[in-house]
């Protein structure tokens, strides 16, 4: 498994201690680590409900024998940023999202990802990240 590089062997004991400090068990760490990338936030109306989907995804990953680990993706709402300096950041977020997902997924050695997007920049950003990382 890809995640073995962050959890297996005596050299990774400090890494495991950090997982244990968060409440993960030895059994959970022996399973594939699956990143759940959640675009939920409380500023974009279309993203407000995504935690419900993320919770269902986490349950599904656990039922399938994986260990879900959720992390966020940023988002900018065009409807809120229109007509002021904030609009300059709208398209740039696509690259930021793709880059940040790639960085977290590779740095933490995820064996797979579930991407939970919404909106016109986050969907392509997550697809860009998935193509770059090339994991299930």
SEFI-952192 format. One record per atom (N, C-alpha, C): residue number from 1; atom name; x, y, z. Coordinates in steps of 0.001 Angstrom, whole numbers, plus 524288, in hexadecimal, padded with zeros to 5 digits. Example, Ala and Ser with C-alpha at 12.3 -4.5 7.8 and 13.67 -1.06 7.14 Angstrom:
REM residues 2
{1 "N" {83386 7E9C6 81E78}}
{1 "CA" {8300C 7EE6C 81E78}}
{1 "C" {83390 7F31C 81E78}}
{2 "N" {83232 7F736 81BA8}}
{2 "CA" {83566 7FBDC 81BE4}}
{2 "C" {83264 8001E 81EBE}}
***
This chain:
REM residues 136
{1 "N" {8034A 7FB57 80000}}
{1 "CA" {80000 80000 80000}}
{1 "C" {80372 804E1 80000}}
{2 "N" {80197 808DB 7FD71}}
{2 "CA" {80460 80DD9 7FD65}}
{2 "C" {80515 80FDA 802F6}}
{3 "N" {80109 80F40 80625}}
{3 "CA" {80128 81157 80B79}}
{3 "C" {8052A 80EBA 80EFD}}
{4 "N" {80754 80A55 80D5E}}
{4 "CA" {80B55 807C8 81092}}
{4 "C" {80FF8 80B62 81190}}
{5 "N" {810F5 80F03 80E00}}
{5 "CA" {8156C 81286 80EB4}}
{5 "C" {814B2 81655 81342}}
{6 "N" {80FE5 816CB 81545}}
{6 "CA" {80F0C 81A27 819D4}}
{6 "C" {80D65 8171F 81EAF}}
{7 "N" {80D02 811E5 81E44}}
{7 "CA" {80AF7 80F08 822C9}}
{7 "C" {80DA2 809DE 8240A}}
{8 "N" {81111 807E7 820CA}}
{8 "CA" {81371 802BD 821A6}}
{8 "C" {81933 80329 8231E}}
{9 "N" {81AEE 7FF9A 82681}}
{9 "CA" {82068 7FF3B 827F4}}
{9 "C" {821D4 8026D 82CBE}}
{10 "N" {8265B 80125 82EFA}}
{10 "CA" {82813 803D4 833C0}}
{10 "C" {82934 8099A 832CC}}
{11 "N" {82AEE 80AEE 82E1E}}
{11 "CA" {82C16 8106C 82CEC}}
{11 "C" {82728 813C8 82CB9}}
{12 "N" {822A8 81151 82C68}}
{12 "CA" {81DB4 81433 82C20}}
{12 "C" {81ACA 81444 83156}}
{13 "N" {81D49 8128B 83581}}
{13 "CA" {81AC4 812AE 83AAC}}
{13 "C" {8190B 81837 83C22}}
{14 "N" {81C42 81C46 83B29}}
{14 "CA" {81A6B 82192 83C5B}}
{14 "C" {81597 82318 83928}}
{15 "N" {81567 82153 8344E}}
{15 "CA" {810E5 82271 830FA}}
{15 "C" {80BFF 81FE6 83343}}
{16 "N" {80C8B 81AE7 834B1}}
{16 "CA" {80818 81812 836F1}}
{16 "C" {80647 81AA2 83BFC}}
{17 "N" {809F4 81CA2 83F13}}
{17 "CA" {8086B 81F1A 84402}}
{17 "C" {804E0 823CE 84304}}
{18 "N" {805C6 82684 83EBA}}
{18 "CA" {80261 82AF3 83D6D}}
{18 "C" {7FCEA 8290F 83BF3}}
{19 "N" {7FC9F 824D0 83900}}
{19 "CA" {7F785 8228E 837B7}}
{19 "C" {7F4C7 820AC 83CA9}}
{20 "N" {7F7B7 81E0A 84022}}
{20 "CA" {7F565 81C27 84504}}
{20 "C" {7F374 820B6 84858}}
{21 "N" {7F648 82505 84855}}
{21 "CA" {7F4AF 8299C 84B60}}
{21 "C" {7EF7E 82BD1 84970}}
{22 "N" {7EE44 82AE4 84478}}
{22 "CA" {7E944 82CAE 8424E}}
{22 "C" {7E4EA 828B4 84320}}
{23 "N" {7E638 82430 8456A}}
{23 "CA" {7E23E 8204B 84692}}
{23 "C" {7E1FD 81BBB 842D1}}
{24 "N" {7E564 81BA2 83EDD}}
{24 "CA" {7E579 8172A 83B50}}
{24 "C" {7E7B1 81272 83E2C}}
{25 "N" {7E5AF 80DD6 83CE1}}
{25 "CA" {7E77E 808FF 83F53}}
{25 "C" {7EB66 8063B 83BC2}}
{26 "N" {7EE1A 80267 83DFE}}
{26 "CA" {7F1C2 7FF44 83AE7}}
{26 "C" {7EEE7 7FC99 83660}}
{27 "N" {7EA3A 7FAAC 83777}}
{27 "CA" {7E721 7F813 8336B}}
{27 "C" {7E5D2 7FBDB 82F01}}
{28 "N" {7E45A 800A0 8305E}}
{28 "CA" {7E315 80481 82C57}}
{28 "C" {7E7DD 805D9 82908}}
{29 "N" {7EC68 80603 82B81}}
{29 "CA" {7F129 80752 8289E}}
{29 "C" {7F311 802D3 82535}}
{30 "N" {7F13A 7FE22 82633}}
{30 "CA" {7F29C 7F9B6 822DC}}
{30 "C" {7EF59 7F98C 81DDF}}
{31 "N" {7EB53 7FCBF 81D9E}}
{31 "CA" {7E7E9 7FCFC 81908}}
{31 "C" {7E9E7 8012E 81541}}
{32 "N" {7E7F2 80129 8106C}}
{32 "CA" {7E946 8056E 80CD3}}
{32 "C" {7E74A 80AA7 80EF6}}
{33 "N" {7EA7D 80EA8 80E8A}}
{33 "CA" {7E8F4 813EB 8102F}}
{33 "C" {7E679 816AE 80B83}}
{34 "N" {7E19E 81849 80C32}}
{34 "CA" {7DEAB 81AB2 807F3}}
{34 "C" {7DD77 8205D 80967}}
{35 "N" {7DF82 823F5 80657}}
{35 "CA" {7DE7E 82980 80735}}
{35 "C" {7D911 82AF1 80547}}
{36 "N" {7D636 82DB0 8088A}}
{36 "CA" {7D111 82FB9 8071E}}
{36 "C" {7D1C1 8359F 80691}}
{37 "N" {7D1BF 83789 801C5}}
{37 "CA" {7D2A0 83D1B 800C9}}
{37 "C" {7CD4D 83FBE 80085}}
{38 "N" {7CC2E 842FA 80464}}
{38 "CA" {7C703 84549 8050A}}
{38 "C" {7C73D 84B27 80406}}
{39 "N" {7C42F 84CF6 8003A}}
{39 "CA" {7C3FC 8528B 7FEEF}}
{39 "C" {7C000 8557E 80242}}
{40 "N" {7BDFA 85312 80656}}
{40 "CA" {7BA0D 8559A 809A3}}
{40 "C" {7BC3F 85A7D 80C2A}}
{41 "N" {7B907 85E83 80C5F}}
{41 "CA" {7BA43 86333 80F68}}
{41 "C" {7B52A 865FD 810A7}}
{42 "N" {7B590 86A1E 813A4}}
{42 "CA" {7B0E6 86CF3 81551}}
{42 "C" {7B06D 87240 812B3}}
{43 "N" {7B2D6 872DD 80E25}}
{43 "CA" {7B270 877D1 80B59}}
{43 "C" {7B051 8772D 805D6}}
{44 "N" {7B044 87268 803C9}}
{44 "CA" {7AE33 8716A 7FE8B}}
{44 "C" {7A936 86E2C 7FF1E}}
{45 "N" {7A4BC 8704C 7FD80}}
{45 "CA" {79FCE 86D80 7FE46}}
{45 "C" {79FC5 867F2 7FC14}}
{46 "N" {7A21A 86716 7F792}}
{46 "CA" {7A223 861EB 7F52F}}
{46 "C" {7A5A3 85E00 7F7EA}}
{47 "N" {7A8A7 85FCD 7FBAC}}
{47 "CA" {7AC4D 85C5A 7FE73}}
{47 "C" {7AA8A 85B37 80405}}
{48 "N" {7A6A3 85DF4 805B1}}
{48 "CA" {7A4FB 85DB9 80B26}}
{48 "C" {7A39A 85831 80CE9}}
{49 "N" {7A171 8550F 8097C}}
{49 "CA" {79F7B 84FD1 80AC8}}
{49 "C" {7A37E 84B73 80A11}}
{50 "N" {7A825 84C98 8084A}}
{50 "CA" {7ABCE 8487D 806BD}}
{50 "C" {7ADB7 84515 80B42}}
{51 "N" {7AD4C 846F2 81018}}
{51 "CA" {7AED8 843A3 81489}}
{51 "C" {7AB8F 83EAD 814D8}}
{52 "N" {7A69A 83F18 8135C}}
{52 "CA" {7A331 83A81 8135C}}
{52 "C" {7A546 83664 80F97}}
{53 "N" {7A6F6 83823 80B09}}
{53 "CA" {7A92B 8348D 80728}}
{53 "C" {7AE55 83250 80920}}
{54 "N" {7B189 8359A 80B85}}
{54 "CA" {7B696 833C8 80D8F}}
{54 "C" {7B5D3 82F9E 811C1}}
{55 "N" {7B202 83062 81526}}
{55 "CA" {7B102 82C76 81938}}
{55 "C" {7AF6F 82740 816D0}}
{56 "N" {7AC28 82766 812CC}}
{56 "CA" {7AA95 82292 81024}}
{56 "C" {7AF4A 82001 80D87}}
{57 "N" {7B2AF 82322 80B2A}}
{57 "CA" {7B766 82103 808A8}}
{57 "C" {7BAEF 81E6E 80CAC}}
{58 "N" {7BB86 820DC 81131}}
{58 "CA" {7BEDA 81EA6 81548}}
{58 "C" {7BCB1 8196D 8173C}}
{59 "N" {7B7A0 81929 817DA}}
{59 "CA" {7B530 81439 81979}}
{59 "C" {7B622 8100E 81553}}
{60 "N" {7B57A 8117D 81067}}
{60 "CA" {7B65B 80DCD 80C24}}
{60 "C" {7BBF2 80BD9 80BE6}}
{61 "N" {7BFB5 80F5D 80CAC}}
{61 "CA" {7C539 80DD1 80CAD}}
{61 "C" {7C63F 809F6 8111A}}
{62 "N" {7C43B 80B1C 815B0}}
{62 "CA" {7C4F3 80795 81A2B}}
{62 "C" {7C27B 80245 81928}}
{63 "N" {7BDCD 80247 816F6}}
{63 "CA" {7BB1C 7FD5B 815CE}}
{63 "C" {7BE13 7FA23 811BC}}
{64 "N" {7C0D8 7FCCB 80E40}}
{64 "CA" {7C3C8 7FA1B 80A1B}}
{64 "C" {7C93B 7F876 80BE0}}
{65 "N" {7CA9F 7F9AB 810C8}}
{65 "CA" {7CFA6 7F7EE 812D8}}
{65 "C" {7D3FD 7FBEA 812A1}}
{66 "N" {7D2B1 800D3 811A3}}
{66 "CA" {7D69E 804F5 8119F}}
{66 "C" {7D62C 80855 81674}}
{67 "N" {7D9DE 80BE1 81707}}
{67 "CA" {7D9BC 80FAE 81B46}}
{67 "C" {7D935 8151A 818E3}}
{68 "N" {7D4AB 817A8 8199C}}
{68 "CA" {7D3DE 81CD1 81753}}
{68 "C" {7D697 82110 81A7D}}
{69 "N" {7D8DC 824C4 817B7}}
{69 "CA" {7DB62 82949 81A26}}
{69 "C" {7D9D5 82E18 81702}}
{70 "N" {7D6A5 83159 81963}}
{70 "CA" {7D471 835DB 816A1}}
{70 "C" {7D811 83A8E 816E5}}
{71 "N" {7D865 83D5B 81285}}
{71 "CA" {7DB03 8426C 81281}}
{71 "C" {7D821 8461D 80ED3}}
{72 "N" {7D8A3 84B46 80F9B}}
{72 "CA" {7D573 84F0A 80CB5}}
{72 "C" {7D7DC 850D2 8078C}}
{73 "N" {7D475 852D9 8044A}}
{73 "CA" {7D60A 855BB 7FF9D}}
{73 "C" {7D39E 85B28 80004}}
{74 "N" {7D693 85F18 7FE79}}
{74 "CA" {7D488 8646C 7FEBA}}
{74 "C" {7D0A2 86559 7FA57}}
{75 "N" {7CDE6 869B4 7FA96}}
{75 "CA" {7CA4F 86B36 7F675}}
{75 "C" {7C91C 870FF 7F6BB}}
{76 "N" {7C802 87339 7F22E}}
{76 "CA" {7C671 878B2 7F1C6}}
{76 "C" {7C156 878D3 7EEB8}}
{77 "N" {7BD79 87B99 7F0AA}}
{77 "CA" {7B85B 87BEC 7EE2A}}
{77 "C" {7B82A 880A4 7EA84}}
{78 "N" {7B78E 87FA3 7E570}}
{78 "CA" {7B743 883EB 7E1AB}}
{78 "C" {7B2DC 887B3 7E2F5}}
{79 "N" {7AE93 885BE 7E4E7}}
{79 "CA" {7AA34 8891E 7E63B}}
{79 "C" {7AB77 88D02 7EA85}}
{80 "N" {7AF11 88BAA 7EDED}}
{80 "CA" {7B08D 88F24 7F238}}
{80 "C" {7B51B 892A6 7F0AE}}
{81 "N" {7B8AB 890B4 7ED6D}}
{81 "CA" {7BD55 893C7 7EC1E}}
{81 "C" {7BC8F 8975C 7E76E}}
{82 "N" {7B828 896EA 7E4B0}}
{82 "CA" {7B730 89A20 7E013}}
{82 "C" {7B703 89FEC 7E156}}
{83 "N" {7B958 8A300 7DDD8}}
{83 "CA" {7B8E5 8A8A9 7DE3E}}
{83 "C" {7BCC4 8AB36 7E1EA}}
{84 "N" {7C0A1 8A85F 7E3D1}}
{84 "CA" {7C4AE 8AAC2 7E713}}
{84 "C" {7C9C4 8A7C1 7E661}}
{85 "N" {7CDC8 8A948 7E928}}
{85 "CA" {7D2FC 8A701 7E885}}
{85 "C" {7D30C 8A10F 7E94B}}
{86 "N" {7CF5F 89F05 7EC25}}
{86 "CA" {7CF22 89966 7ED1B}}
{86 "C" {7CEA9 89627 7E82C}}
{87 "N" {7CC83 89868 7E3F9}}
{87 "CA" {7CBD9 8957E 7DF17}}
{87 "C" {7D114 893E4 7DCBE}}
{88 "N" {7D53A 896B6 7DE14}}
{88 "CA" {7DA6C 89558 7DC17}}
{88 "C" {7DC3E 89004 7DE16}}
{89 "N" {7D9D9 88E23 7E231}}
{89 "CA" {7DB8C 88943 7E49F}}
{89 "C" {7D851 8848E 7E2F7}}
{90 "N" {7D41E 88576 7E032}}
{90 "CA" {7D08A 8813D 7DEE4}}
{90 "C" {7D328 87CE0 7DBC6}}
{91 "N" {7D536 87E08 7D732}}
{91 "CA" {7D792 879FB 7D3F4}}
{91 "C" {7DCA5 877EA 7D650}}
{92 "N" {7DF8A 87B48 7D8F7}}
{92 "CA" {7E47B 87994 7DB5E}}
{92 "C" {7E3A2 87531 7DF51}}
{93 "N" {7DF09 8750A 7E1AC}}
{93 "CA" {7DE11 870F3 7E591}}
{93 "C" {7DE29 86B81 7E331}}
{94 "N" {7DCFD 86B18 7DE23}}
{94 "CA" {7DD1F 865ED 7DBA2}}
{94 "C" {7E284 8637C 7DC2B}}
{95 "N" {7E68A 86685 7DB12}}
{95 "CA" {7EBE5 8648D 7DB7F}}
{95 "C" {7ED5F 8638C 7E130}}
{96 "N" {7EBC1 86712 7E4A4}}
{96 "CA" {7ECEB 86661 7EA36}}
{96 "C" {7EA81 86159 7EC59}}
{97 "N" {7E5BD 86050 7EAC8}}
{97 "CA" {7E312 85B96 7EC99}}
{97 "C" {7E5DF 856BD 7EA96}}
{98 "N" {7E6F8 8569F 7E583}}
{98 "CA" {7E9A8 85212 7E33C}}
{98 "C" {7EEF2 85140 7E5D1}}
{99 "N" {7F1E7 8557C 7E66C}}
{99 "CA" {7F718 85512 7E8CB}}
{99 "C" {7F6CE 8532F 7EE6E}}
{100 "N" {7F30D 85540 7F16A}}
{100 "CA" {7F2C1 853CF 7F6F4}}
{100 "C" {7F10D 84E24 7F7A7}}
{101 "N" {7ED76 84C4F 7F46B}}
{101 "CA" {7EBE0 846CE 7F4C0}}
{101 "C" {7F07C 8434B 7F36E}}
{102 "N" {7F345 844A2 7EF42}}
{102 "CA" {7F7D9 84190 7EDBC}}
{102 "C" {7FBDC 8416A 7F221}}
{103 "N" {7FCE7 845EE 7F478}}
{103 "CA" {800D0 8463A 7F8A4}}
{103 "C" {7FF4B 842E3 7FD53}}
{104 "N" {7FA7C 8435E 7FF17}}
{104 "CA" {7F8C6 8406C 803B2}}
{104 "C" {7F8A2 83A91 80288}}
{105 "N" {7F68E 83916 7FE0E}}
{105 "CA" {7F608 83386 7FCC4}}
{105 "C" {7FB51 830D9 7FC50}}
{106 "N" {7FF07 83367 7F9D2}}
{106 "CA" {80430 83106 7F92F}}
{106 "C" {8073E 8313C 7FE48}}
{107 "N" {8071D 835B2 800ED}}
{107 "CA" {80A17 83647 805C5}}
{107 "C" {8084E 83271 809F6}}
{108 "N" {80345 83154 80A2C}}
{108 "CA" {80135 82DDB 80E31}}
{108 "C" {8008A 8283B 80C58}}
{109 "N" {801EE 82727 80789}}
{109 "CA" {801FC 821CA 8059E}}
{109 "C" {7FCB1 81F2B 8053D}}
{110 "N" {7F8C2 821F7 8037A}}
{110 "CA" {7F39B 81F8B 802FF}}
{110 "C" {7F39B 81B51 7FED1}}
{111 "N" {7F0B6 8172B 7FFE4}}
{111 "CA" {7F021 812DD 7FC37}}
{111 "C" {7EBCA 813E2 7F847}}
{112 "N" {7E85C 8176E 7F97B}}
{112 "CA" {7E40E 818D9 7F606}}
{112 "C" {7E194 81DDD 7F7E9}}
{113 "N" {7DE4D 82028 7F4A3}}
{113 "CA" {7DB9A 82504 7F5FA}}
{113 "C" {7D5DD 824A7 7F47A}}
{114 "N" {7D2A8 82732 7F78E}}
{114 "CA" {7CD47 82854 7F613}}
{114 "C" {7CCE9 82E3F 7F5F9}}
{115 "N" {7CB44 8304E 7F18A}}
{115 "CA" {7CB00 835F3 7F0C3}}
{115 "C" {7C550 837B3 7F105}}
{116 "N" {7C436 83B7F 7F461}}
{116 "CA" {7BEDD 83D65 7F511}}
{116 "C" {7BEC1 8432A 7F38C}}
{117 "N" {7BDAC 84435 7EE86}}
{117 "CA" {7BDC7 8498F 7EC97}}
{117 "C" {7B853 84BDE 7EBFF}}
{118 "N" {7B84B 850B2 7EA63}}
{118 "CA" {7B3B4 85370 7E880}}
{118 "C" {7B5BD 8585B 7E5E1}}
{119 "N" {7B310 85A4C 7E22B}}
{119 "CA" {7B445 85F2C 7DF61}}
{119 "C" {7B812 85E62 7DAD8}}
{120 "N" {7B848 8624B 7D79B}}
{120 "CA" {7BAE5 861E3 7D28D}}
{120 "C" {7C0D5 8620E 7D2AA}}
{121 "N" {7C339 863A0 7D6D5}}
{121 "CA" {7C8F0 8637F 7D729}}
{121 "C" {7CAE1 85EF8 7DA7D}}
{122 "N" {7C7D2 85D6C 7DE3D}}
{122 "CA" {7C987 85948 7E1C1}}
{122 "C" {7C946 853EF 7DF1A}}
{123 "N" {7C54D 85302 7DBEE}}
{123 "CA" {7C500 84DFE 7D926}}
{123 "C" {7C9CE 84D3B 7D5AB}}
{124 "N" {7CB1E 850FB 7D22B}}
{124 "CA" {7CFD3 85021 7CEFE}}
{124 "C" {7D4CF 84FFF 7D23A}}
{125 "N" {7D509 85302 7D663}}
{125 "CA" {7D9B9 852FC 7D9B4}}
{125 "C" {7DA98 84D9B 7DC13}}
{126 "N" {7D66F 84B36 7DDF9}}
{126 "CA" {7D6F1 84606 7E04A}}
{126 "C" {7D848 841F1 7DC22}}
{127 "N" {7D61A 84288 7D775}}
{127 "CA" {7D776 83EF3 7D333}}
{127 "C" {7DD26 83FA2 7D190}}
{128 "N" {7DF04 8447D 7D180}}
{128 "CA" {7E488 84579 7D048}}
{128 "C" {7E809 842CA 7D448}}
{129 "N" {7E6A9 8435B 7D93F}}
{129 "CA" {7E9C0 840E3 7DD67}}
{129 "C" {7E9AE 83AF6 7DCCB}}
{130 "N" {7E51D 838CC 7DBBE}}
{130 "CA" {7E4AB 8331D 7DB22}}
{130 "C" {7E811 8312D 7D6A5}}
{131 "N" {7E81E 8340D 7D256}}
{131 "CA" {7EB4C 83279 7CDD6}}
{131 "C" {7F11D 832BB 7CF1A}}
{132 "N" {7F2A8 836B8 7D1F1}}
{132 "CA" {7F830 8374D 7D35D}}
{132 "C" {7F9FC 832FC 7D70C}}
{133 "N" {7F6C4 831D4 7DAEB}}
{133 "CA" {7F844 82E28 7DF0A}}
{133 "C" {7F80E 82887 7DD17}}
{134 "N" {7F40C 82758 7D9F8}}
{134 "CA" {7F376 82230 7D798}}
{134 "C" {7F31C 81DC4 7DBA1}}
{135 "N" {7EFB4 81E86 7DF7C}}
{135 "CA" {7EE5F 81A5C 7E32C}}
{135 "C" {7E87A 81995 7E2ED}}
{136 "N" {7E688 81510 7E49F}}
{136 "CA" {7E0D3 8142F 7E44A}}
{136 "C" {7DDB8 817F6 7E7A3}}
***
